[in-house]
């Protein structure tokens, strides 16, 4: 029997829906969401200080990215 994934969904900048997974920045440890079907598609909360962040002056996530690719600013 196959497993049915019960993941939350988010809408990307173009209006398509994606199941999302939690991930962390490899540089500082801040959390963000990635699309399950396209790991370059991210949802970042913007200016924040995640309790797991290892950098007190973290600038990785200085503005929110809602359903956009890493290379789209």
N, C-alpha and C positions, 0 to 999 in steps of 0.2 A: 504494500500500500504506500503510495507516495504522500509526502507531507504537503500540507497546504500552508503557504506562508501567510502569516497574519501581520504584515508590516504596515506601518502608517504610510499614508500617501501625501504628497505635496504636488502643487501645480508649478510648472516651470514658467519662465518668463514668456514663453510662446503659447501658453495655455494647455500644454499636454500634461497629463497626470503620470506620476512615477511613484513606485514604492521606494521608500528611503531607508537607509541604514545609518547608524551612528558611526562616526569615524573621529580620529584625532589627528591634529597637525603633527607631523613628524619632527618639526622644528621645536615647538614649545609645549605641545600637549593639549592645546585648546580643542574643545569639541565642536563638531559641525556635522551636518547631514550630507550624504551623497546618494545619488540615485542608484538603486540596485542594478538597473540595466545599463548604466553609463556612469562610471566612477569619476568622470571629469565634470559632471553636472552637480553643483553644490548649492547648499543653503547654509549660509553663515549668518549668525546673529548680529554681526556688526560690532561696534565698540562695546567691549565687555572685558571683564577679567575673570576667566574661568578659574575655579579653585584648583584645577589640576595643572594650570599653566606654570611652566618652570621659569618664565621670564617676566619679572615685575614690570618691564617696560615693553611688553608685547605689542607689536604693531602688525601682526599677521592678519588680523581681522578688523581693520579700522573702519570699514563701512559694510553695511549689510549687503550680501549677495543672495538674491532670492531666485533660485532655479536658473542660475547662469553658470557657464563654464569657467574653469579656473583662468583661462586666458582672456575672458571678456571682462573688461573694466569699463 
